[in-house]
Amino acid sequence: MTEAQIKLKRTESILLELVPEALGTLNDKRFHELNVVEVKCSRGKTDAKVYLDPASFSDEEKKNYMSLLQKARPIIETHCLKDQGWYRCPKFTFEFDEQLQKSKSIEELFKKIAKDEK
């Protein structure tokens, strides 16, 4: 692993702790329900994708959360800047992590194929 990759991983790790902390400081209680699963930074650390746990939210609720998070994004970025004393913070993009759902559906397909073969 190169030094740049190590720095990138370190930044992602710090943001994985800071973003939930920033969400917890917001006055809106709906933000307290969100769980951050993963943070992926771009190579230059100018952008970061924050993956959230979809849990049991409906599509309508997810849409509402996305609009709320877009409005709260500057506040979350400012919190990260002040906490770490950074010169600049990555611009956050929020997404619900659908990988778990996809893997479950793939597993179900494999089980169905196995049944059909027997």
LINTA-V315986 format. One record per residue. N is the residue number from 1. RES is the residue in one small letter. D_FIRST is the distance of its C-alpha to the first C-alpha in Angstrom with 2 decimals. Layout:
{{N,RES,D_FIRST} {N,RES,D_FIRST}}
//
This chain:
{{1,m,0.00} {2,t,3.78} {3,e,6.71} {4,a,8.25} {5,q,6.20} {6,i,6.75} {7,k,10.23} {8,l,10.83} {9,k,10.33} {10,r,12.50} {11,t,15.01} {12,e,15.29} {13,s,15.94} {14,i,18.52} {15,l,20.16} {16,l,20.43} {17,e,22.63} {18,l,24.42} {19,v,25.61} {20,p,27.63} {21,e,28.98} {22,a,30.09} {23,l,31.68} {24,g,33.52} {25,t,35.04} {26,l,36.66} {27,n,40.35} {28,d,40.27} {29,k,40.05} {30,r,38.69} {31,f,35.25} {32,h,35.21} {33,e,35.24} {34,l,31.90} {35,n,28.77} {36,v,25.34} {37,v,23.15} {38,e,19.92} {39,v,18.80} {40,k,16.66} {41,c,16.24} {42,s,16.41} {43,r,14.02} {44,g,16.51} {45,k,17.22} {46,t,20.82} {47,d,21.28} {48,a,20.36} {49,k,21.70} {50,v,23.06} {51,y,23.86} {52,l,26.97} {53,d,28.54} {54,p,31.56} {55,a,33.40} {56,s,37.02} {57,f,37.43} {58,s,39.67} {59,d,38.93} {60,e,41.33} {61,e,39.63} {62,k,36.19} {63,k,37.75} {64,n,39.29} {65,y,36.08} {66,m,34.30} {67,s,37.11} {68,l,37.08} {69,l,33.34} {70,q,33.72} {71,k,36.44} {72,a,34.52} {73,r,31.26} {74,p,32.23} {75,i,33.17} {76,i,29.88} {77,e,27.95} {78,t,30.33} {79,h,29.80} {80,c,26.02} {81,l,26.73} {82,k,29.30} {83,d,27.45} {84,q,24.32} {85,g,26.23} {86,w,24.00} {87,y,25.45} {88,r,24.77} {89,c,23.66} {90,p,22.20} {91,k,25.07} {92,f,25.16} {93,t,26.13} {94,f,27.33} {95,e,27.47} {96,f,28.63} {97,d,26.17} {98,e,28.19} {99,q,25.68} {100,l,27.43} {101,q,30.77} {102,k,29.63} {103,s,28.30} {104,k,31.59} {105,s,33.65} {106,i,31.84} {107,e,32.50} {108,e,36.11} {109,l,36.46} {110,f,35.28} {111,k,37.81} {112,k,40.50} {113,i,39.83} {114,a,40.02} {115,k,43.35} {116,d,44.73} {117,e,44.04} {118,k,45.97}}
//
